[in-house]
């Protein structure tokens, strides 16, 4: 019953598939623009998103452990419950991103900008490498240069 619908949809809109829950583990996706996308629940461990536009992307519960996210832009994205363990977030931007419950252990945030993030607990950044990191004003107990 769905065959005619699927066939017609793919002919009209292209061969589009949902990326929700997809495994892109270890993928090379440098400088990709996936603004306004949804990758919630996906396995992105070890993926390389260097220089990518990830603005307003839903990344709820994704696993980005060990990913390369150098110079990535997460502005206004939703990363609630994401795993960023061991990820390289050097020069990443998080303008107004939702970061509740993010697992940061072992991540590198050198020259990253979290200054506009509305809610991040100081203890969430305990095991994170911070150097030249811009932090929100309310995080007065965390030194953005402690690991320089």
N, CA, C and O atoms as a MOPAC input file, in Angstrom:
PM7 MOZYME 1SCF
protein

 N      0.81400 1    -1.20800 1     0.00000 1
 C      0.00000 1     0.00000 1     0.00000 1
 C      0.84600 1     1.25500 1     0.00000 1
 O      0.44700 1     2.25400 1    -0.60000 1
 N      2.01700 1     1.24300 1     0.66100 1
 C      2.84200 1     2.44400 1     0.74100 1
 C      3.73300 1     2.65200 1    -0.47800 1
 O      4.25400 1     3.75000 1    -0.67400 1
 N      3.91600 1     1.63500 1    -1.29100 1
 C      4.83700 1     1.73700 1    -2.41100 1
 C      4.54600 1     2.92700 1    -3.32700 1
 O      5.47200 1     3.67600 1    -3.63800 1
 N      3.30400 1     3.13900 1    -3.77300 1
 C      3.05500 1     4.31100 1    -4.62500 1
 C      3.36400 1     5.62600 1    -3.90400 1
 O      3.89000 1     6.55800 1    -4.51100 1
 N      3.03900 1     5.70100 1    -2.61800 1
 C      3.30700 1     6.92500 1    -1.85300 1
 C      4.80800 1     7.17700 1    -1.75900 1
 O      5.26300 1     8.29200 1    -2.01500 1
 N      5.58400 1     6.15500 1    -1.39300 1
 C      7.03700 1     6.28700 1    -1.27200 1
 C      7.63600 1     6.66100 1    -2.61400 1
 O      8.48100 1     7.55200 1    -2.69200 1
 N      7.20600 1     5.99000 1    -3.66500 1
 C      7.71600 1     6.26400 1    -5.00900 1
 C      7.44500 1     7.71500 1    -5.40700 1
 O      8.34800 1     8.40900 1    -5.87400 1
 N      6.21800 1     8.16900 1    -5.22400 1
 C      5.84800 1     9.53300 1    -5.60400 1
 C      6.59500 1    10.56400 1    -4.75500 1
 O      7.05200 1    11.58200 1    -5.27500 1
 N      6.72100 1    10.30500 1    -3.44900 1
 C      7.42300 1    11.23100 1    -2.55500 1
 C      8.88600 1    11.37700 1    -2.94500 1
 O      9.41800 1    12.48700 1    -2.97700 1
 N      9.53200 1    10.26200 1    -3.23900 1
 C     10.94200 1    10.32700 1    -3.62500 1
 C     11.12400 1    11.04100 1    -4.96000 1
 O     12.13800 1    11.70700 1    -5.16600 1
 N     10.17500 1    10.91500 1    -5.85500 1
 C     10.29200 1    11.59800 1    -7.15100 1
 C     10.07700 1    13.10600 1    -6.99100 1
 O     10.70800 1    13.90100 1    -7.68700 1
 N      9.19200 1    13.49500 1    -6.07900 1
 C      8.92600 1    14.91400 1    -5.86000 1
 C      9.99400 1    15.59800 1    -5.01500 1
 O     10.42400 1    16.70700 1    -5.33100 1
 N     10.42400 1    14.93700 1    -3.93800 1
 C     11.29200 1    15.57800 1    -2.95700 1
 C     12.71500 1    15.02500 1    -2.95200 1
 O     13.54600 1    15.50800 1    -2.18300 1
 N     13.01300 1    14.07100 1    -3.75000 1
 C     14.34800 1    13.48200 1    -3.75200 1
 C     14.38600 1    12.24600 1    -2.87900 1
 O     13.40200 1    11.90400 1    -2.22200 1
 N     15.49500 1    11.59800 1    -2.87500 1
 C     15.65100 1    10.35900 1    -2.11900 1
 C     16.02100 1    10.69400 1    -0.67500 1
 O     17.13700 1    10.41600 1    -0.23600 1
 N     15.10300 1    11.27800 1     0.04300 1
 C     15.34100 1    11.73300 1     1.40600 1
 C     15.02900 1    10.62100 1     2.39900 1
 O     14.05000 1     9.89000 1     2.24600 1
 N     15.86600 1    10.50700 1     3.40800 1
 C     15.66300 1     9.53500 1     4.47800 1
 C     15.85400 1    10.25800 1     5.80100 1
 O     16.61800 1    11.21900 1     5.88300 1
 N     15.18200 1     9.81200 1     6.80700 1
 C     15.32800 1    10.39300 1     8.13400 1
 C     16.71300 1    10.08500 1     8.69600 1
 O     17.24100 1     8.99100 1     8.49900 1
 N     17.28900 1    11.04700 1     9.38900 1
 C     18.58400 1    10.84200 1    10.04000 1
 C     18.42300 1    10.59900 1    11.53600 1
 O     19.42000 1    10.43200 1    12.23900 1
 N     17.20500 1    10.57700 1    12.03000 1
 C     16.96000 1    10.33600 1    13.44200 1
 C     17.37300 1     8.90200 1    13.76300 1
 O     16.91900 1     7.95700 1    13.11800 1
 N     18.24100 1     8.74900 1    14.76900 1
 C     18.68100 1     7.43100 1    15.18600 1
 C     19.66700 1     6.75900 1    14.24000 1
 O     19.93900 1     5.56600 1    14.37600 1
 N     20.19200 1     7.49300 1    13.30500 1
 C     21.12000 1     6.95900 1    12.31400 1
 C     22.50800 1     6.75200 1    12.89800 1
 O     22.90800 1     7.46200 1    13.82000 1
 N     23.23300 1     5.79700 1    12.37400 1
 C     24.63400 1     5.62700 1    12.75100 1
 C     25.50900 1     6.25300 1    11.67400 1
 O     25.56600 1     5.78200 1    10.53800 1
 N     26.18700 1     7.32500 1    12.06100 1
 C     27.16800 1     7.97200 1    11.19900 1
 C     28.52800 1     7.89700 1    11.88500 1
 O     29.37500 1     8.77600 1    11.72900 1
 N     28.70600 1     6.85000 1    12.62800 1
 C     29.91700 1     6.64300 1    13.42400 1
 C     31.15700 1     6.69200 1    12.53300 1
 O     31.26300 1     5.97200 1    11.54100 1
 N     32.09700 1     7.57200 1    12.92000 1
 C     33.36100 1     7.69200 1    12.20900 1
 C     33.27700 1     8.38700 1    10.85900 1
 O     34.26100 1     8.39900 1    10.12000 1
 N     32.14100 1     8.96000 1    10.51900 1
 C     31.96200 1     9.61500 1     9.22000 1
 C     32.78300 1    10.88900 1     9.10800 1
 O     33.00200 1    11.58200 1    10.10200 1
 N     33.23200 1    11.19500 1     7.90800 1
 C     33.96400 1    12.42400 1     7.60400 1
 C     32.97400 1    13.42200 1     7.02300 1
 O     32.58700 1    13.32100 1     5.85900 1
 N     32.56800 1    14.38400 1     7.84200 1
 C     31.52400 1    15.33700 1     7.46000 1
 C     31.99900 1    16.77500 1     7.65100 1
 O     31.22300 1    17.63800 1     8.06100 1
 N     33.27100 1    17.03500 1     7.35400 1
 C     33.83400 1    18.36200 1     7.55800 1
 C     33.10700 1    19.40000 1     6.69900 1
 O     32.71400 1    19.13700 1     5.56200 1
 N     32.94500 1    20.58500 1     7.28700 1
 C     32.37600 1    21.75000 1     6.60200 1
 C     30.97800 1    21.50800 1     6.02100 1
 O     30.59600 1    22.13300 1     5.03200 1
 N     30.23700 1    20.61900 1     6.62700 1
 C     28.88200 1    20.32600 1     6.17000 1
 C     27.90800 1    21.34700 1     6.77900 1
 O     28.11100 1    21.81500 1     7.90000 1
 N     26.87700 1    21.67800 1     6.04900 1
 C     25.84300 1    22.57200 1     6.54400 1
 C     24.57000 1    21.75800 1     6.72900 1
 O     23.88700 1    21.42300 1     5.76200 1
 N     24.25800 1    21.44100 1     7.99500 1
 C     23.02800 1    20.69100 1     8.27500 1
 C     22.11100 1    21.49900 1     9.20100 1
 O     21.38800 1    20.94700 1    10.03000 1
 N     22.16600 1    22.80700 1     9.03200 1
 C     21.32200 1    23.70800 1     9.80800 1
 C     19.86100 1    23.25700 1     9.72900 1
 O     19.38300 1    22.84500 1     8.67200 1
 N     19.15600 1    23.34300 1    10.87100 1
 C     17.73100 1    22.99300 1    10.99500 1
 C     17.44900 1    21.49300 1    10.83600 1
 O     16.31000 1    21.11700 1    10.55900 1
 N     18.43700 1    20.64700 1    11.00000 1
 C     18.24400 1    19.19600 1    10.85000 1
 C     17.92600 1    18.54900 1    12.18900 1
 O     18.00100 1    19.18600 1    13.23900 1
 N     17.57300 1    17.28200 1    12.13000 1
 C     17.36000 1    16.51000 1    13.35600 1
 C     18.14800 1    15.21500 1    13.26500 1
 O     17.96200 1    14.41000 1    12.35200 1
 N     19.04100 1    15.03600 1    14.24700 1
 C     19.86000 1    13.83400 1    14.35000 1
 C     19.67200 1    13.17400 1    15.71200 1
 O     20.50900 1    12.37500 1    16.13100 1
 N     18.59900 1    13.49500 1    16.39700 1
 C     18.36900 1    12.98600 1    17.74300 1
 C     18.51400 1    11.47000 1    17.79200 1
 O     18.04900 1    10.75300 1    16.90500 1
 N     19.17500 1    10.99500 1    18.85900 1
 C     19.35100 1     9.57200 1    19.08100 1
 C     20.36700 1     8.90600 1    18.17800 1
 O     20.48400 1     7.68000 1    18.18400 1
 N     21.10000 1     9.68100 1    17.40500 1
 C     22.06000 1     9.11100 1    16.45200 1
 C     23.38500 1     8.75300 1    17.09900 1
 O     23.75900 1     9.31400 1    18.12900 1
 N     24.09200 1     7.81500 1    16.48500 1
 C     25.43000 1     7.41700 1    16.90600 1
 C     26.43300 1     8.14000 1    16.01500 1
 O     26.64600 1     7.76600 1    14.86200 1
 N     27.04500 1     9.18200 1    16.57400 1
 C     28.00200 1    10.00300 1    15.83500 1
 C     29.39600 1     9.89900 1    16.44500 1
 O     30.22700 1    10.78900 1    16.26600 1
 N     29.64400 1     8.81600 1    17.16000 1
 C     30.94600 1     8.63500 1    17.81100 1
 C     32.06300 1     8.68900 1    16.77800 1
 O     32.01700 1     8.02900 1    15.74000 1
 N     33.07600 1     9.50500 1    17.10200 1
 C     34.25200 1     9.59800 1    16.25300 1
 C     34.03300 1    10.28900 1    14.92400 1
 O     34.94300 1    10.30700 1    14.09500 1
 N     32.86000 1    10.85800 1    14.68700 1
 C     32.59100 1    11.56100 1    13.42500 1
 C     33.39400 1    12.86000 1    13.39300 1
 O     33.73000 1    13.42100 1    14.43600 1
 N     33.69100 1    13.32100 1    12.19800 1
 C     34.45500 1    14.55400 1    12.02100 1
 C     33.55000 1    15.62200 1    11.41700 1
 O     33.24500 1    15.60000 1    10.22500 1
 N     33.12700 1    16.56200 1    12.27000 1
 C     32.28300 1    17.68100 1    11.86500 1
 C     33.07500 1    18.98900 1    11.88800 1
 O     32.48900 1    20.05200 1    12.09200 1
 N     34.38500 1    18.93500 1    11.68500 1
 C     35.22500 1    20.12800 1    11.72400 1
 C     34.67600 1    21.19200 1    10.77300 1
 O     34.40500 1    20.91600 1     9.60400 1
 N     34.51600 1    22.41500 1    11.29600 1
 C     34.06800 1    23.55200 1    10.49400 1
 C     32.62000 1    23.49000 1    10.04600 1
 O     32.22700 1    24.22700 1     9.14200 1
 N     31.82300 1    22.63400 1    10.65100 1
 C     30.44400 1    22.43300 1    10.19200 1
 C     29.44400 1    23.39500 1    10.82800 1
 O     29.63500 1    23.86900 1    11.94700 1
 N     28.38400 1    23.66600 1    10.08900 1
 C     27.27700 1    24.48900 1    10.56500 1
 C     26.22400 1    23.55600 1    11.14000 1
 O     25.50200 1    22.88200 1    10.40600 1
 N     26.15000 1    23.52800 1    12.46100 1
 C     25.18100 1    22.70000 1    13.17400 1
 C     24.19200 1    23.58900 1    13.92900 1
 O     23.68300 1    23.21100 1    14.98400 1
 N     23.92900 1    24.76900 1    13.37700 1
 C     23.00500 1    25.70800 1    14.00800 1
 C     21.58300 1    25.16700 1    13.96200 1
 O     21.13300 1    24.62900 1    12.95100 1
 N     20.89100 1    25.32400 1    15.08300 1
 C     19.48900 1    24.93900 1    15.22500 1
 C     19.24800 1    23.48000 1    14.81800 1
 O     18.25500 1    23.15100 1    14.16900 1
 N     20.17700 1    22.62700 1    15.21600 1
 C     20.05000 1    21.19500 1    14.94300 1
 C     19.60100 1    20.49300 1    16.21900 1
 O     20.09100 1    20.80900 1    17.30300 1
 N     18.67900 1    19.54900 1    16.10200 1
 C     18.25700 1    18.74900 1    17.24100 1
 C     19.20900 1    17.57000 1    17.37500 1
 O     19.24900 1    16.67900 1    16.52600 1
 N     19.97700 1    17.58500 1    18.46600 1
 C     20.96200 1    16.54400 1    18.75700 1
 C     20.65900 1    15.92600 1    20.11700 1
 O     21.57100 1    15.62300 1    20.88600 1
 N     19.39100 1    15.74500 1    20.40300 1
 C     18.95400 1    15.24000 1    21.70300 1
 C     19.38000 1    13.77800 1    21.85200 1
 O     19.01100 1    12.92200 1    21.04800 1
 N     20.15700 1    13.51800 1    22.89100 1
 C     20.58100 1    12.15700 1    23.19500 1
 C     21.57800 1    11.55500 1    22.22100 1
 O     21.77700 1    10.34000 1    22.22800 1
 N     22.20800 1    12.36600 1    21.38600 1
 C     23.19400 1    11.82100 1    20.44700 1
 C     24.48200 1    11.43900 1    21.16800 1
 O     24.78100 1    11.96400 1    22.24100 1
 N     25.23100 1    10.53500 1    20.58100 1
 C     26.53700 1    10.16100 1    21.11400 1
 C     27.59800 1    10.71500 1    20.18100 1
 O     27.82400 1    10.18500 1    19.09300 1
 N     28.25200 1    11.79500 1    20.61900 1
 C     29.33600 1    12.43600 1    19.88400 1
 C     30.67100 1    12.19300 1    20.58200 1
 O     31.60500 1    12.98100 1    20.43300 1
 N     30.76000 1    11.11000 1    21.33800 1
 C     31.99900 1    10.79500 1    22.05300 1
 C     33.15000 1    10.65700 1    21.06000 1
 O     33.04000 1     9.95700 1    20.05400 1
 N     34.25500 1    11.33800 1    21.36200 1
 C     35.44700 1    11.25400 1    20.52800 1
 C     35.32500 1    11.94800 1    19.18200 1
 O     36.19900 1    11.78900 1    18.33000 1
 N     34.26500 1    12.70800 1    18.97000 1
 C     34.06900 1    13.39000 1    17.68800 1
 C     34.97800 1    14.60600 1    17.55500 1
 O     35.36900 1    15.21400 1    18.55200 1
 N     35.30700 1    14.95000 1    16.32900 1
 C     36.04800 1    16.16000 1    16.00300 1
 C     35.02700 1    17.23100 1    15.64600 1
 O     34.35800 1    17.15200 1    14.61600 1
 N     34.91700 1    18.23600 1    16.51400 1
 C     33.93400 1    19.30000 1    16.34700 1
 C     34.62100 1    20.66100 1    16.37700 1
 O     34.05800 1    21.64500 1    16.85500 1
 N     35.84000 1    20.70000 1    15.86100 1
 C     36.64300 1    21.91500 1    15.83600 1
 C     35.94400 1    22.95400 1    14.96300 1
 O     35.56300 1    22.67200 1    13.82700 1
 N     35.78200 1    24.16500 1    15.51400 1
 C     35.17500 1    25.28900 1    14.80100 1
 C     33.74100 1    24.99400 1    14.34300 1
 O     33.27100 1    25.59100 1    13.37500 1
 N     33.05000 1    24.08900 1    15.02200 1
 C     31.64900 1    23.80100 1    14.70000 1
 C     30.75000 1    24.83300 1    15.37900 1
 O     31.06900 1    25.31800 1    16.46500 1
 N     29.65300 1    25.16100 1    14.75300 1
 C     28.70400 1    26.13700 1    15.29100 1
 C     27.42900 1    25.41800 1    15.72500 1
 O     26.66800 1    24.92500 1    14.89200 1
 N     27.20500 1    25.36600 1    17.04700 1
 C     26.02700 1    24.73100 1    17.64100 1
 C     25.00500 1    25.76800 1    18.11000 1
 O     24.12500 1    25.43600 1    18.90500 1
 N     25.09600 1    26.99400 1    17.64600 1
 C     24.20500 1    28.05500 1    18.11300 1
 C     22.74400 1    27.65100 1    17.98400 1
 O     22.29700 1    27.19800 1    16.93100 1
 N     22.01200 1    27.82500 1    19.08000 1
 C     20.58300 1    27.55400 1    19.17500 1
 C     20.20900 1    26.09200 1    18.91300 1
 O     19.04700 1    25.78600 1    18.64500 1
 N     21.18300 1    25.19700 1    18.99100 1
 C     20.90600 1    23.76600 1    18.83700 1
 C     20.47400 1    23.17500 1    20.16500 1
 O     20.71700 1    23.75800 1    21.22100 1
 N     19.84300 1    22.03300 1    20.11100 1
 C     19.38200 1    21.33900 1    21.31100 1
 C     20.20900 1    20.06700 1    21.46900 1
 O     20.08400 1    19.12400 1    20.68700 1
 N     21.07300 1    20.06100 1    22.51800 1
 C     21.94900 1    18.92200 1    22.78600 1
 C     21.60000 1    18.23400 1    24.09600 1
 O     22.44300 1    17.55000 1    24.67700 1
 N     20.39300 1    18.40100 1    24.56100 1
 C     19.96600 1    17.82000 1    25.83900 1
 C     20.30300 1    16.33400 1    25.89100 1
 O     19.90700 1    15.56600 1    25.01500 1
 N     21.04400 1    15.93500 1    26.93700 1
 C     21.38400 1    14.53000 1    27.14400 1
 C     22.41800 1    13.96700 1    26.19300 1
 O     22.61800 1    12.75300 1    26.14800 1
 N     23.08100 1    14.82700 1    25.43000 1
 C     24.10300 1    14.35500 1    24.48000 1
 C     25.37100 1    13.90900 1    25.20700 1
 O     25.65900 1    14.36500 1    26.31300 1
 N     26.11100 1    13.02500 1    24.57700 1
 C     27.39900 1    12.57100 1    25.10500 1
 C     28.50500 1    13.19900 1    24.27000 1
 O     28.63400 1    12.92200 1    23.07800 1
 N     29.30500 1    14.05300 1    24.91700 1
 C     30.42900 1    14.71200 1    24.25600 1
 C     31.74900 1    14.28300 1    24.89400 1
 O     32.73100 1    15.02400 1    24.85700 1
 N     31.76600 1    13.11000 1    25.46600 1
 C     32.95900 1    12.60500 1    26.16100 1
 C     34.13300 1    12.49200 1    25.19500 1
 O     34.04100 1    11.84100 1    24.15400 1
 N     35.23800 1    13.14100 1    25.56100 1
 C     36.44700 1    13.05500 1    24.75200 1
 C     36.35700 1    13.76800 1    23.41600 1
 O     37.24600 1    13.61100 1    22.58000 1
 N     35.31600 1    14.54000 1    23.19400 1
 C     35.16400 1    15.26000 1    21.92100 1
 C     36.09000 1    16.47000 1    21.88400 1
 O     36.35200 1    17.09500 1    22.91200 1
 N     36.58200 1    16.79300 1    20.69200 1
 C     37.41300 1    17.97300 1    20.49700 1
 C     36.51500 1    19.09900 1    20.01000 1
 O     36.08600 1    19.11300 1    18.85600 1
 N     36.23100 1    20.05300 1    20.91100 1
 C     35.33900 1    21.17700 1    20.63600 1
 C     36.11700 1    22.48700 1    20.58500 1
 O     35.57800 1    23.54200 1    20.91900 1
 N     37.37200 1    22.42800 1    20.17100 1
 C     38.21100 1    23.61200 1    20.05500 1
 C     37.54400 1    24.61400 1    19.10600 1
 O     37.16100 1    24.26200 1    17.99000 1
 N     37.41200 1    25.83800 1    19.55200 1
 C     36.82400 1    26.95900 1    18.81400 1
 C     35.35400 1    26.74200 1    18.44400 1
 O     34.83800 1    27.41600 1    17.55300 1
 N     34.68600 1    25.82000 1    19.11100 1
 C     33.25500 1    25.60700 1    18.85300 1
 C     32.43900 1    26.74400 1    19.47300 1
 O     32.84300 1    27.33000 1    20.47800 1
 N     31.31100 1    27.04200 1    18.88000 1
 C     30.41000 1    28.09200 1    19.35100 1
 C     29.08600 1    27.45700 1    19.76300 1
 O     28.52300 1    26.63200 1    19.04300 1
 N     28.59800 1    27.86400 1    20.94800 1
 C     27.36900 1    27.28000 1    21.50600 1
 C     26.32000 1    28.34200 1    21.80200 1
 O     25.54900 1    28.17300 1    22.74700 1
 N     26.25400 1    29.42700 1    21.04000 1
 C     25.32000 1    30.50500 1    21.31300 1
 C     23.90500 1    30.03100 1    21.58400 1
 O     23.24700 1    29.50700 1    20.68400 1
 N     23.42700 1    30.20300 1    22.80400 1
 C     22.07600 1    29.86600 1    23.25100 1
 C     21.67600 1    28.39800 1    22.99100 1
 O     20.49300 1    28.09800 1    22.82600 1
 N     22.64200 1    27.50900 1    22.95600 1
 C     22.34400 1    26.08000 1    22.78100 1
 C     21.78300 1    25.49400 1    24.07200 1
 O     22.12900 1    25.94800 1    25.16300 1
 N     20.93200 1    24.50100 1    23.95500 1
 C     20.40000 1    23.79100 1    25.10700 1
 C     21.34700 1    22.66300 1    25.49300 1
 O     21.50900 1    21.69800 1    24.74600 1
 N     21.97200 1    22.78700 1    26.65800 1
 C     23.01500 1    21.83800 1    27.06200 1
 C     22.68900 1    21.09900 1    28.35400 1
 O     23.60400 1    20.63900 1    29.03700 1
 N     21.42900 1    20.97300 1    28.70300 1
 C     21.04600 1    20.30100 1    29.93100 1
 C     21.40000 1    18.81700 1    29.84500 1
 O     21.05900 1    18.13500 1    28.87800 1
 N     22.09200 1    18.33400 1    30.87600 1
 C     22.41400 1    16.92000 1    30.97300 1
 C     23.47000 1    16.41300 1    30.01900 1
 O     23.58800 1    15.20500 1    29.81600 1
 N     24.24600 1    17.31200 1    29.42500 1
 C     25.31200 1    16.89000 1    28.51500 1
 C     26.45100 1    16.25300 1    29.32000 1
 O     26.84200 1    16.77300 1    30.36500 1
 N     26.97400 1    15.13700 1    28.83400 1
 C     28.12900 1    14.46400 1    29.44000 1
 C     29.38200 1    14.96400 1    28.73100 1
 O     29.61800 1    14.64700 1    27.56600 1
 N     30.19600 1    15.76300 1    29.46100 1
 C     31.36400 1    16.43900 1    28.88700 1
 C     32.69700 1    15.76600 1    29.21500 1
 O     33.72100 1    16.19200 1    28.68100 1
 N     32.73500 1    14.75500 1    30.05300 1
 C     33.99200 1    14.20400 1    30.56700 1
 C     35.05000 1    14.01000 1    29.48500 1
 O     34.82400 1    13.34100 1    28.47600 1
 N     36.21500 1    14.61800 1    29.72600 1
 C     37.34600 1    14.46200 1    28.81800 1
 C     37.28600 1    15.29200 1    27.55400 1
 O     38.17200 1    15.17900 1    26.70600 1
 N     36.26300 1    16.12600 1    27.40200 1
 C     36.14900 1    16.97300 1    26.21000 1
 C     37.15800 1    18.11700 1    26.26400 1
 O     37.59300 1    18.52300 1    27.34200 1
 N     37.52100 1    18.62500 1    25.10500 1
 C     38.41900 1    19.76800 1    24.97700 1
 C     37.61500 1    20.96000 1    24.49200 1
 O     36.98700 1    20.91200 1    23.43400 1
 N     37.64100 1    22.04000 1    25.28400 1
 C     36.91200 1    23.26200 1    24.94300 1
 C     37.87800 1    24.44500 1    24.84800 1
 O     37.62700 1    25.49000 1    25.44800 1
 N     38.95300 1    24.30100 1    24.12200 1
 C     39.91900 1    25.38900 1    23.94700 1
 C     39.33400 1    26.43200 1    23.00200 1
 O     38.85200 1    26.11200 1    21.91500 1
 N     39.38800 1    27.69200 1    23.44300 1
 C     38.89900 1    28.83100 1    22.65600 1
 C     37.44700 1    28.65000 1    22.20300 1
 O     37.03700 1    29.21300 1    21.18800 1
 N     36.68600 1    27.87700 1    22.94200 1
 C     35.26600 1    27.67700 1    22.64100 1
 C     34.45200 1    28.81600 1    23.25400 1
 O     34.90700 1    29.47800 1    24.18700 1
 N     33.26900 1    29.03600 1    22.73600 1
 C     32.41300 1    30.12000 1    23.22400 1
 C     31.09600 1    29.56000 1    23.74900 1
 O     30.22000 1    29.15200 1    22.98600 1
 N     30.98500 1    29.55400 1    25.07600 1
 C     29.75100 1    29.13900 1    25.74900 1
 C     29.09600 1    30.33700 1    26.43900 1
 O     28.21600 1    30.15300 1    27.27900 1
 N     29.50400 1    31.53700 1    26.10300 1
 C     29.08800 1    32.73700 1    26.82800 1
 C     27.58700 1    32.99600 1    26.80400 1
 O     27.07700 1    33.63800 1    27.72200 1
 N     26.86700 1    32.53100 1    25.80900 1
 C     25.42500 1    32.78500 1    25.71200 1
 C     24.56900 1    31.61100 1    26.17400 1
 O     23.34100 1    31.68100 1    26.12600 1
 N     25.21000 1    30.53800 1    26.61900 1
 C     24.46800 1    29.36600 1    27.08400 1
 C     23.74100 1    29.72900 1    28.37400 1
 O     24.34900 1    30.25700 1    29.30500 1
 N     22.45200 1    29.45200 1    28.43000 1
 C     21.62600 1    29.88600 1    29.55300 1
 C     21.69900 1    28.97500 1    30.77000 1
 O     21.44600 1    29.42800 1    31.88600 1
 N     22.03400 1    27.71700 1    30.58700 1
 C     22.01600 1    26.81500 1    31.72800 1
 C     23.07500 1    25.72700 1    31.58300 1
 O     22.93400 1    24.79100 1    30.79500 1
 N     24.14100 1    25.88000 1    32.37000 1
 C     25.15200 1    24.83200 1    32.43700 1
 C     25.68700 1    24.82500 1    33.86500 1
 O     26.07200 1    25.86700 1    34.39500 1
 N     25.70800 1    23.67300 1    34.46900 1
 C     26.14800 1    23.55200 1    35.86200 1
 C     27.67000 1    23.54800 1    35.93500 1
 O     28.32600 1    22.94200 1    35.08800 1
 N     28.24400 1    24.22000 1    36.94100 1
 C     29.70500 1    24.24800 1    37.08300 1
 C     30.31800 1    22.85300 1    37.16600 1
 O     31.38800 1    22.61200 1    36.60700 1
 N     29.65400 1    21.94100 1    37.85400 1
 C     30.20700 1    20.58800 1    37.99500 1
 C     30.24200 1    19.83000 1    36.66400 1
 O     30.99700 1    18.86700 1    36.52900 1
 N     29.44500 1    20.24400 1    35.68800 1
 C     29.46100 1    19.59400 1    34.37400 1
 C     30.78900 1    19.81200 1    33.65900 1
 O     31.16200 1    19.03400 1    32.78100 1
 N     31.50700 1    20.88000 1    34.04000 1
 C     32.77000 1    21.21700 1    33.37800 1
 C     34.00300 1    20.81300 1    34.18600 1
 O     35.11800 1    21.22800 1    33.86800 1
 N     33.80700 1    20.00400 1    35.22900 1
 C     34.92200 1    19.62300 1    36.09300 1
 C     36.01400 1    18.84200 1    35.37700 1
 O     37.19400 1    19.10000 1    35.61400 1
 N     35.67000 1    17.91100 1    34.52400 1
 C     36.64800 1    17.07200 1    33.84000 1
 C     36.78200 1    17.43600 1    32.36500 1
 O     36.93000 1    16.56700 1    31.50500 1
 N     36.72800 1    18.73900 1    32.09100 1
 C     36.80600 1    19.26500 1    30.73700 1
 C     38.03600 1    20.16000 1    30.64100 1
 O     38.33800 1    20.90500 1    31.57200 1
 N     38.74600 1    20.08700 1    29.51600 1
 C     39.91200 1    20.94900 1    29.30600 1
 C     39.42600 1    22.32200 1    28.84000 1
 O     38.80100 1    22.45900 1    27.78800 1
 N     39.73500 1    23.33900 1    29.66000 1
 C     39.33200 1    24.71500 1    29.36200 1
 C     40.57200 1    25.59500 1    29.19800 1
 O     41.43300 1    25.64000 1    30.07700 1
 N     40.65400 1    26.28600 1    28.07700 1
 C     41.73300 1    27.23900 1    27.84000 1
 C     41.21200 1    28.28300 1    26.86200 1
 O     40.76900 1    27.94400 1    25.76400 1
 N     41.26500 1    29.53700 1    27.25400 1
 C     40.71700 1    30.64000 1    26.44900 1
 C     39.23900 1    30.40100 1    26.12300 1
 O     38.75600 1    30.78400 1    25.05700 1
 N     38.54300 1    29.76900 1    27.04900 1
 C     37.13000 1    29.43500 1    26.85800 1
 C     36.25700 1    30.54500 1    27.41900 1
 O     36.42200 1    30.95200 1    28.56900 1
 N     35.32500 1    31.03500 1    26.60600 1
 C     34.38100 1    32.05700 1    27.04500 1
 C     33.20900 1    31.36900 1    27.72100 1
 O     32.50000 1    30.57100 1    27.10900 1
 N     33.01700 1    31.69200 1    28.99600 1
 C     31.94800 1    31.08500 1    29.79300 1
 C     30.88600 1    32.12300 1    30.13800 1
 O     31.17300 1    33.32000 1    30.13000 1
 N     29.66600 1    31.68600 1    30.44100 1
 C     28.61800 1    32.63000 1    30.85100 1
 C     28.99400 1    33.32200 1    32.16400 1
 O     29.70600 1    32.74500 1    32.98600 1
 N     28.53100 1    34.52100 1    32.35700 1
 C     28.84500 1    35.30400 1    33.55700 1
 C     28.43700 1    34.59800 1    34.84300 1
 O     29.08900 1    34.78600 1    35.87100 1
 N     27.37900 1    33.79200 1    34.81700 1
 C     26.91500 1    33.13900 1    36.03800 1
 C     27.84100 1    32.00600 1    36.49800 1
 O     27.67900 1    31.50700 1    37.61100 1
 N     28.79900 1    31.59200 1    35.67800 1
 C     29.74900 1    30.53800 1    36.05900 1
 C     31.02300 1    31.15800 1    36.64500 1
 O     32.12200 1    30.93700 1    36.13600 1
 N     30.86500 1    31.92200 1    37.70200 1
 C     31.99100 1    32.64500 1    38.29700 1
 C     32.98100 1    31.71700 1    38.99600 1
 O     34.12700 1    32.11000 1    39.21700 1
 N     32.57700 1    30.50800 1    39.34700 1
 C     33.48300 1    29.59200 1    40.05000 1
 C     34.33000 1    28.75200 1    39.09300 1
 O     35.19100 1    27.99100 1    39.53500 1
 N     34.09400 1    28.88400 1    37.79400 1
 C     34.85800 1    28.11500 1    36.80800 1
 C     35.78500 1    29.05300 1    36.05400 1
 O     35.34800 1    30.08700 1    35.54800 1
 N     37.06600 1    28.69800 1    35.97400 1
 C     38.05300 1    29.49300 1    35.26200 1
 C     38.18700 1    28.98500 1    33.83800 1
 O     38.60800 1    27.84900 1    33.62100 1
 N     37.83800 1    29.80900 1    32.87600 1
 C     37.92300 1    29.44500 1    31.47100 1
 C     39.34600 1    29.27600 1    30.96200 1
 O     39.55700 1    28.87100 1    29.81900 1
 N     40.32600 1    29.58800 1    31.81300 1
 C     41.75300 1    29.45200 1    31.44600 1
 C     42.49000 1    28.47900 1    32.35800 1
 O     43.72000 1    28.49700 1    32.40600 1
 N     41.78000 1    27.64900 1    33.06600 1
 C     42.43300 1    26.80800 1    34.07900 1
 C     43.41200 1    25.79200 1    33.51600 1
 O     44.27500 1    25.31600 1    34.25400 1
 N     43.31300 1    25.44000 1    32.24200 1
 C     44.18500 1    24.42200 1    31.67500 1
 C     45.15500 1    24.94900 1    30.62200 1
 O     45.71200 1    24.18100 1    29.83800 1
 N     45.35300 1    26.27000 1    30.61300 1
 C     46.27800 1    26.86600 1    29.63100 1
 C     47.73100 1    26.61600 1    30.00200 1
 O     48.63500 1    27.04800 1    29.28600 1

